[in-house]
Amino acid sequence: MRLHAQGASEMGNSDSKLHFRKAVIQLTTKTQPVEASEDVFWDQFWTDVNLTAQDIFTLVPAAEIRAVREESPSNLATLCYKAVERLVLNADSGCVCERDRQAVLSCTRLLTRILPYIFEDPDWRGFFWSTVPKVGKSLDEGDDGSMRPLAESLLTAISDLLFCPDFTVESHSRTSADGPCDIQSIDSCEFIWEAGVGFAHTPPLNHTHDSNRAELLKLLLTCFSEEMYQSPSDTHIPNPWVSFFSSGENRHALPLFTSLLNVVCAYDPVGYGIPYNHLMFSDQRGVLAELALQTLIVSLEQELVDHSKTSTNLSTNTDTCSADYNKNTAAEGRQATRGENLFVNYLSRIHREEDFHFILREIGRLLNNPLLQTYLPHSCKKITFHQELLVLLWKLCDLNKKFLFYVLKSSDVLDILVPILFYLSDCCANQSCVGLVHIGVFILLLLSGERNFGVRLNKPYSVRVPMDISVFAGTHADLLIVVFHKIITSGHQRLQPLYDCMLTIIVNVSPYLKSLSMVAANKLLHLLEVFSSPWFLFCSPVNHHLVFFLLEVFNNIIQYQFDGNFNLVYGIIRKRNLFHQLANLPTDVNSIQKALQKKRSSNSTHNAVFMETNNPYTTACSEGPYKTTPVQTGTLNASLKAMPRIDKLTETSQVSEDGATLLLQQSDSTHSQSDHSSETQDTRESSSGEDDQTSEKEDCDGSLKNVSSSSDWAPTPDWVLSWKSKLPLQTIMRLLQVLVPQVEKICIDKGLTDESEILKFLQHGTLVGLLPVPHPILIRKYQANEGTALWFRTYMWGIIYLRYVDPPVWYDTDVKLFEIQRI
């Protein structure tokens, strides 16, 4: 009996596919346009159709969508209009029966399939924003609302449907007792999907509702993806889909923001801890959490461009507008102007400690999930959306300074630091993970601009995470330095633009590091050894900046944390010849040419094979071998935009005695190591791909294939002198002048060969009154700019594009925002 029923069901499904396929063929073969009034024809696409998303993607081939677009544009336009009309009508009626709900799902899947092919054609891109008669309402409601863009009708319908009782949310007793109610009268703040920020009630878990929400969110993301089909540009035109969705015209903006955030934070991939449960049961909540996260970060993306204007406004409102989002806040949100992004507004106004605790704890838990080790291999589900989580964390810290300060207030920040360093260490040699390394470094740069981050790094690192790095016993600061050293020495060559970013992070935290381990100290000195070799300094107009950063690190530690850093002091004494060589760096033409020729004639110079690569600013250095992680053949990779230079990414602040930071004007910070003569800066700007109009096309992930101006550049004696004279070596030379004779005398007097005795002597030594007057602490804080906004836009959409291969929403469409390559 059961077999008979199953067979009948399969046969019915087969008939449904056949019927739907015939309708698609009719659409492509009809020579005359089909009128919108012919409901019998259009209804066959969604009425009594019970097909999965995969079915619809198979039955509506890409070639046929393009054929209709080119040969029967009227039919494609009417199909979109009728599908939106059906969604609006069912949203207005509240999807009271199963037939209506199935029609909504069919329309949703069909539009998800078609929209990318409309966006890829510039002539069609304005179609959804053309004004059409307002569907679903009678025209006698007033002239103002009778005509509206199709896109607005679609977004409003999707938002309504995401809070539709018995379809995407549980109906309350009062909504169902007297039969279906008017969906327009529902207060969707009562139907938020999950407990958390601003909502204490936990609705019962319903897999069908989660599945329906996921389908609608996928359509929403597809609407937003119009941005993928526009060439990247520093002057960003706001995405109209996101603008409307996150504006005051969307009456559900507040509950949608809260639902998306809470569903992400509350998601638990481990469940009840039953081994292999993710292999036995489908995890619909996991699918929803991933889509909710992607929808949330795209909805927040808009504001980064204009961040400087909004941050002041929002900070003044933080105390008056509570993050528990009472109805007054909701009403205020609905009255907001069209141009304001309410999602950014709500995110920036969260301020209750319990909300911060919830968000930070849950994001930390999810970021640590891929690091979980269990006795049974693969028994615990590992999330795959950690990149999107990092984007959300970035936005939280960047847009809500109160959250940033909360993160840094306790050692909880280390629960985020460790997984980020794990991802950096794990992925640095993998070409397909270049973007992940970038965002990890960006987050650490943002955190390092605050004093508390450096202070927190002194906590001992005891929780062992499986990382392929040197073994050490020390603090989280040691972990940071060891991982950064690994990225620079064995990471993929396309990470070279991040070198000065990573060294800036170490500079920012260095005044607060109480005791570096011997391993970390040696890693820093090894970097100086490589970066200060003449061939490396002379083969690019900007390489000497890396030496300035490292010298600033050593100076900060000696001046402010000498007492506990005997390991580093001992390392500096052992490697004192490096500093003497720097002070005596030759500047004559013959020495410069000799250094460059020596480099070219040998592939093992200076024990630094990892530096023999194309520098991002010049082609003067030959390309050498790199350790790379093999990637699976056919892996797809999305290109990235070039990141801005470090001087565009940061602004320099001086830390005063009371711990406050004072922003320095460029002219005031000429003594800072980041400003090394106008000639050097000019050279850098002319050789940077970002500012050079004649530079060739960017490589697949932001590094430059060739910059025309750099091939004309050559090091000159005047150029070397211009920065050599500013090398901040005085403090280190004074330390060596005082300590080296003392150490040598102890060794001779006591016949010491054991370095532990020397370390003990240095541990109890002092340089009080012997060093130059301490220099002011300079912190380079991240500053929002167009370049990083563009980088995040391409990175975010690249992740989303690559994530959806089953069914392939954007695959094989002509995206312009980035390039897709097979590795």
N, C-alpha and C positions, 0 to 999 in steps of 0.2 A: 504494500500500500504506500509506504513512504518512498520507495524507489519510483513508483508510478508518479507520485506528486513531484518528486525531484525532476524526473524526466519531463513532465509537463511544464515545469518552471523553466527548464533549459530551452525547451522548444519555444515557449512564449518569448523568452529573451532573444532567441534567434530570429523570431518573426519581427520583434521590435527593432532589432539591428537592420534587418532587411528593409523594413518600412522606412526607417530613418535614412538609410543609404539612398533609397529611391528619391526621397525628398531632396537630399543634397544634390543628386544628379539632375533633378528637375530644375533646381536653382541655377545650375551652371549651364544647362542646355536651352532654357527658354529664351527665345529670341526677343520676345516682347517683355518689357518690365511688368512685374506682378504688382498689382495695386495693393496698397496698405489695407484696403477694406476687405480683401479676400482672406478672411480669417481661416477658412477651411484649409487653405494652402499653408498659411504660416503656422497654424496650430500643430501641424504634424511634426514640427521641430521640438515641441515641448509638452504637448498634451498627450497623455497616455504613453509617454516615453520613459522607460526605466533603464537607462544606460549609465555605466560608470564613466568617470572622467577619462579613463584609458580608452574605453569604447569610443567616446566622442572624438578623441584625438586621432584614433585610427580611422574612423569613418569620415572624418573631414580632413583630407590630406592638404598639406601646405600648398601644393601646386594648384589645387582646385580653388582655394581661398584667393590666391593671387589671380587666377583666371577670372573669377567673378569680379574681383576688384578692377581688373583691366577691361573686361569685355561687357560685363553687366553691372556697372557701378550702382545703378538704381536699385537693383535687387539686393546688393550687399547693404546699402544704406537702409533699405526698408527692413531687412532682417534684423539689423542692430536696433532700429527704432522699435520694432514690434517686440523684441526680446526685453528691451528696457521697459516698454509699456506693460508687459506681462509682470515683470518684477514689481513695478510701481503699484499695479492693481492688486497684486497679492499682498504686498506690504500694507496697503491701505486696509484690506479686508482682514488682515491678521492670519492668513494661511490656516483657515479653520478646518480644512479637510486634508486627508492624505494626498489626494489628487493635486491640490494646490501646492503642497509642499514639494511634491515630485516635480511639478512644473517649474518651481523656483530653482531647484537644483539643476534641472536640465538647461534652463536659461543661463544660469551662473556658469556652468561648465562650457556651454557654447560660446558665451562672450569671452571667457578666459582663453578659449582656443583662437578666437578671431581677432581680438584687440591688437596683439603684437603686429599682425600683418597690416592693420590700419595705421599703426604708429610708424612703421618702417617706410611708408610712402609719404613724402613731404606734402603732396597734394591732398592727402586725406587727413593730415594731422589736425586740422581745424574742424573736422566733421562733428565731433562730439561737442564742440563748443559753439556750433551754429545754433541759432535760436529756432526752436520748434514749438508747436502748441503744447502746452503743459499737459502731460498725460496723467490720467488717474483722477483728475478733478474736473468738475463742471466749469465751464468758462464764465459762468455768471458770478463767480466769487470775487470778481474785481479785475480790472484791467491789468493791475500791476503784476499779478501772479499768473496770468494766463499764458505768457510766453516765457520760456526759460531754456538755457542750454541743455541739451540731452545729457551731458556729463553731470550736471547738477542733479537732474532727476535720478540718474543712476546712483550717484553717491548717497543721496538722501534715502533711496530705497534700500541700499545695502545697509546703511546705518540703522534704519527702522527694523530691517529683518534680523539684525544682530541682537535685537532685544524683543523678539517676537515670541510670546508665550506658547509653550508646547512645541516650538520649532527650534529655537536656540536657547531659550531660558525656561526654567520651571514656572508654571503658572501659579500665582497665589490664589488662595481660596476665593478671595473677593473678585478676582478677575474671571473666574470660571463658573461661579455659582449661577449667575444670571445669563449664561451663554457668552458668546464672544463679545468682547468690548471693543471700543474704538481704539485702535493702536495709537492714535494721535494723543489720546488722553492719558496714556500710561506714563508714569514717572520712571524713566529707565534707571535713575539712580538707585531704585529699589531692586533692580535686577542685575547688579554688578556680578560678574561671573565668579569671583573668588575673593575670599577674605584677605585682608592685608592693609595697604595704605588706604585710609579713609573709609574702610568698610569692614565691619567686624563679623558679619554673618557668613558662614560657609555653606553655600548651596550644595545639595546632594549631587554626587558625580553622575553624569548621564552621558554615556558614550555617543548616543545618537546626536544629542545637542552639540557635543564637542566636534563631531564629524561635520555637522551642518555649519557650525561656526568656521571650521577650517576651510570649507569650500568657499564661503563668502569672503574670508580674508584673502584667499588666493586670488579671487577676482579683484579685490581691492588693491592688492600688490600689483596685479597686472595693469590696472588703471594707472597706478602711480608710475609704472615702468615706461611711460612715454619718454621720460628723461633719458633712458638708454639709447634712444634713437636720435639724440641731438649731439653734435660734436662737442667735446669738452671745451669750455671757455672760462677764462678767469672772471669775466663779467657774467655772473650767473643770472639767468632769467628764472624767476621762481616757478616751480612746477605748479600749474594751475589746479591740478587734481588735488595735490597736497594742500594747497592754499585754501581751497573750498572746504575740504574735509576737516581741516584743523581750525576753521574759522568759527565765529559766533553764529553763522548760518546753519551749522550742524548742531541741532539741539541735543544730540547725544555725545558731543565732544567730551564732556567731563566723565560720564560713566564709561565711555569707550577707552579713554586714557587710563582710567583706574583699572578697568577689566584687563587690558593688555598688560599693564605693569604687574598686577597681582598674579595673573595666570603664569607669567614668566617666573616671578620670584618664588611662587609656591610650588612649582613643578618639582616632583620628587622621582627621579629616574630609578632609584633603588627600590621604591615601593616598600613592601613589608620585609624586604631582605631575603626573600625566597630565591635561592640560586637559580639562575637561568629562567626566571619568570618572564623576561622580555622575549624569550624565544618561544614561549608557550602561548602568550597572549599578545594581541595587538595593543600597542600603547597609543591610543587615540589622543590622550592628554599630551603626550610628547610631541605629536604632530602639531597640535594646537599651540603649544608653548613656543615651538620654533617659528610658526607663522605669526604669532602674536608679537614675538620679539622683533622679527623683520619689519612688520607693519609699524611697530613703535619707533624703531630707529629711523625709518624712512620719514615718518611723520615729524620727527624732531630735526631732521637734517636741514630743512628749509632755513632755519633761523641763524645757522652758523655764519652766514654771509653778513648779516646785519647785527651781529652779536653785540658790538660795542654800544649800539644805541639802546638796546633793550636791557642790558645788565643793570644800568643805573635805575631805570624806572622800576624794574621788578624788585630790586633790593629795598626800595622804599615801601613796598607794599607787603613785605614778608610778614610783618607782625599783625597787620590788620586783616589779612586773608588767611585763614587757617587752612592747613593742609588736610584737615579732615573733611574738607569740601562739603560744608553744610549747604542747605538749599539757597541761602543768600549768595554764596559763592557761585553756585550753578546759575542762578538768575543773572548774576553779574557777568558770568561768562557768555551767556546767550546774548547779552546786550553789547558785547565787545565789537569793535570795528572789524570789518571784513579783512583788513590787512594783517591783523594780529594772529600769530600762531598760538592758539590756546594750549596746545600740547606742551610747547616750550614754556608758556606762562605757568601752567600747572606744575610742571617739573621743577621750575626755578623757585616756586613758592612753598614746596614741601619744607617743613621746618621742625616738626615734632620729633623728639629724640627716638620715640618708639618706632616711628616710621623709618628713620635713618637706620636704626638697629635692624629692623626687619629686612630692609633692602640690602644692606651690607652683608648681613649674615647669610642671606639666601644666595646672593651673587657669588660670595666667597665659596659657599658650599657647591654650587654648580661649576665654578671654575676649577675646583679641586676634584670634581668627579672623574675626569679622565686620568687622574693620578692615582686613583684608588687601587690598592693591591689586595688581591684575595687569594686564598689558598687554592680555590678552583679556578682555573684559567677561563676567562671570558664569562664568568658566572654573573657578573654585575653589569648592567647596562651602562655604556659610556655615551655621554651626549656628544653630538657632533657640531653643536652651534656655539662653541666657545669663542669663535671670532666675532659673531654678532654680540655675544655677551660683553666682550671687550669694548666694542663700539658703544654699547649702552653705558658701560662704566665710564668711558671717556666723556660721554655727553652729560652724565650725572655730575661728574667732577667739574666739567667746564662750564655748565650752565647753572649749577647750584653751588655757590661757594660755601654755603653753610654745610652742605653735605661733604664737600672736600675737607673742611676743617674737622668735621665729625670723624671722617675716615682716619685723619692723622692724629686724632686726640688720644687714641689708644693703640695698643699693639695689634689690633685687628687688621691694620693695614698690611701686616706681614702675611695674613691669610690670603691676601690678594697678590702680594709681591711674589711669594714662592711659586704659585702656579704660572704667573707671567714669566718668571725666569725659567721655569721648566719648559714652557712652550718655546721660548727663545733658544734654549740650549738644544731642544729636541729637533727644531725645524731649521736651524740657521744654515745648514748645508744643502737644504732642499729648495730647488729653484721654484717650485710651485707654492712655497710658503713665505716668499719674500714679504708679502703684504702683512702677514701675521707678525713677523718680526718687527716691521715698521710700527704697527699700532702698539705693540708691547712697549717699544722704546718711547713712543709718543706719550703714553700714559705715565711712564716713569719720569719723563722730562717734566710733565705737568706737576707730578707729586714732588719732585726734587726742588721745585721753586719755593717750597715751604720748609722752614727750619725744622719742624717736628718730624719730617720724613727722615732727615739725617740722624736725628736723635734716636728714632725708633730702630734704625739699622744696627744700633749697638747691642741689641738683644741677641744672646747666643743662638746659633742655628743648631737645633738638636733634632728636629723632625727630618728624618732622612727620606728624601724623595729620589726615585731612580733616575739620576742624571749622569750623563757620560762626561764628568768633569774631574779635575784633580781632587784627590781626597784632602781635606783640611779640617782642622778643629778651630772654630772661630765663630764669628757673628754673621748676621745677615748681610752686613757690608762686605765681608769677605766673599760671600756667595755672589753678590752683585758683581764684584770686580772679576771673580773667576769666570763667571758666565760671559761677561762682556769681552774678556780676553779671548775666550773660546770663539766668540762670534767674529772677532777681528782676525784671529789667526787661522781659523778653519772654516769660517762661514762662506757662503756663496759670494762671488765677487760683486754681485749686484747690490750687496749690502754696504759697499764702500761709502755711499753718500751718508750713511748713518754714523760713521766713525766720530765725527766731531759732535754729533748729538749724544752719543754714549759718553764721550769724554766730558761733555758739558754736565751731564748728570753726576759723574764722579766729582767734578769740580764743585758743583752745588752742595754736595753732601760732605765734602772733605773736611771743612772746619769743625765738624761735629763727630768725627770718627775717633773714638777713644783708643782703640787698640787693634791695628791690623795684624792678621796672622802672617807668618813668614811666607806662606804660599801666595797670599794676595799681594804682599809687598814685592815679591819677586816677579809676579805677573806685571805689575805696573812698571817695574824697572825694565822688564823685557820689552814692553811696548816702547819705552823711551829709547832703548837700544836700537830697535828697528826704525822708528820714526826719525831718529837723529842721524842716521847714516847719510853721508853726503849725497850718494846717488839718489836717495829717496827725497831729500830736501830740495835737490836741484832739478828733479824731473817734472815738477808741477809748480804753478804759481801759488798754490795754497797749502801744500803739504806741511810747511813750517808751522801753520796754525796748530796742528796736532801736538807739536813739541811745546808750544806756549801753554796749551791746556794742561799737559802733564806737569810742567814746571809749576804751574799755579796750584795743582793738587799737592805737590811736595811742599811748597811754601806754606799753604794753608795748614797742613798737618804739623809742620815744624813750628810754626808760629803759635798755633792755637791748641794743639794736642800733643806736644812733644813728650810729655811724661809717660804716656802709655804706649807710645809707638816706637819702642826700641827695635822691633823687627825691621821696620822701614828704615830707621836711622842706620842700623847695621848694614842693610842692603845698599844704602846710598854710599856708605864708606867703602864697601866691597867694590861697588861699581863706579868709584869716583872718577875713573878715567873717562867715563861717558861725559861727565860735566866739564872736565878739562878740555876734551875734544870739542865740545860745543862752544866753549869760550874761545877756543883757538881755531874755529872753523875757517879754513882758507877762503879768501874772497877773490883771488886773482883768476884771470881767464883760464890759464893753463890748468890750475887745480880743478876748476869747475868742469872743464872738458874731460880731464883725466878721470874724475869721479863718474861721469856719465858713460865714458867708454869702458871703464872697469865693470860697470853694471851690465853693459850690453854683452861683454865678452864672457861673463860667467853667470850660470844659472843657480849658483849656490851661495852667492854673496851674503855675508853677514848672518848666516843661519836664518834667513828670512824669506824662504820660498813663497810664503803667503802674500808677500807684498809685490810679487812680480806679476802684476795684472794691469789692465787698462785703468788708469785713474779716471774718475768720473769727469775730470775737467780737462784732461789732455790725453793725447795719444803718444806722448813721448816715451812712456814706459811700455816695455814689451809685455805681452800677456803670458802668464805662466800657469803652472798647474794649481788646481784647487781641489780640496776634498769635497766631493759632492755626494749627496745621498741619491742612490738610484731611484728614479720614480717609475711607476708603472707605465709601460708603453701606451701611448694614446691618451695620457692624462691631459685634460684641458686646463689651460691657465689663462686668466684674464689679465690684461696689461694694467699697469698703474701709471698715474701721472708722476712727473718728477716732483720730489718734495722740495720745499723752499730751503735755501741755505740757512745755516744756524743763526746768522745775524738777522734774517727775516723772521725766523721762528721765535726769537726771544727778545726781551728787552732787559737791559742790565739795571739791577737795583743794588744799592749799598746798604748793608745791615749796620744799624747804629748800635750803640752799647746797650740800649734797652730792648734790643731784639726787633725793633721796628725796621721796615724796609723803606728806603727812599729811592724813588725812580731817578736814575741819572740821565741827564741830557747827553747826547753823543759827545758834545764838546767837553763836558765835565768828566767823561770817563776815558780820556785819552791815555791815562796811565794804565787802564785795564788791558789785560793781555789779549782781549778780543779785538782791539783796534790797533792794528800794526801798520801804521803809515798809510797815507792816502794812496800812494803809488800801488801798494799791495792790494788795497781794496778795489782800486780801479781795474787792476789786472784781473782780480777775481770776478768782478761784475762782467767784464768783457768776455771772460771764458766760461761763464755759467750759462747753461742752456736755457735757464728761465728768462734771462733778460736779453739774450742775444737773438735778434730777429733773423740772423742768417744761419742759425744752427740747423743742422739736419734733423730729420724726423726722429722722434724719441724712440728708444728701444722699448721692448715689450713691458718693462716694469720700471720705467722711470730713469734708468741710466741712459746716458747719451751715446749713440753710436759714434758720433764725431761732432766736434764743434769746430767750425771753420776757423775761428779766431785763435784757437789754442795751438794749431799747427804752426802759426807764425811766431809763437812765443818762445823765447829762449832766455835762460838765466844770465844775468849780467852782474858784474862786481858791484855796481851801485845798488842793484835790487837786493843782493845778499846783505850788503851793509845796512840797508834801510831797515831790515828787521833784526839782523844779528845784534845791532847796537841796543835793541830793546829787550833782548832775552833777560828775563828776571832771575839772574843767577846769583845775585848778591847774598841772599839768605843762605843758600846751599853752600856757597863758597866759604862763607864765614863759619858755618857748622863744620865743614871739613877742616878748615884752618885750625879750629879749636880742638876738635875731637881726634883727628887722625894721629897727631903726635902723642896724645894721651894713650890711645889704643896701642900704638906701636911700642910705647915705653912699657906698658903693662905686659905685652907679649914677650918683650926682651927680658924684662926683670923677672918674670915668673915662668918664663919658658912655656908660655901657653900655646897649645895647638887646638884646644877645645873651644868651639865658638860659644858654648853655653856660658863660659866664664866671662867672655867679652859682652854677651847679651846682659849678664847680670850687672856688669859695670855700667853699661849704657842705661839700664833700667833705673839705676839709682843716681844717674848723672843729672846735671842741670845746665841750661844755657842762659839762665836769667841774667839779664844785663849785658850779655855778650852778643846777642843777635841785633840786627837792625830793628828800628821801631816797627812794630807789627803793621802791615798794610791793612787797609779796610777790607772786610769780607765783601766780595762781589757775588751776587746771585743772578743768574740769567733765567728769568721767568718766561714761561711760554706766553706768547701773545697771539690772540686769534687773528687770522689773516686769510685772505682769499686763497692763497696757495694750499694751505692745509684743508680748507673747506672743499676745494676741488679734489684734493687727494682722497679725502674721506668719501666723497660722492662716488668716485670711480671705484674705490675699494669695496664699498658697501654693495653697490649694484653688481660688481663682479662676483662677490660671494653669492648673492641671491640668484644670479643667472646660472652659476655652476651647480647650485643646490638642486634645482628643479629639472631633473632629467627623466623622471617617471611620474606623470607624463611630462614631456619636454616642452615647457611653456614658451621659452624664448629661443630654444635651440634652432639653428639654421635660419634665424631671421637676421636682418641686416642691421645689427647694432652699431652705433657710432661712438658711444661714450668711451668704449675701450675696444681692444682687439682680443680676439680669442685665438689661442695657438695650441697646437698639439705638441706636448713635450716628448 
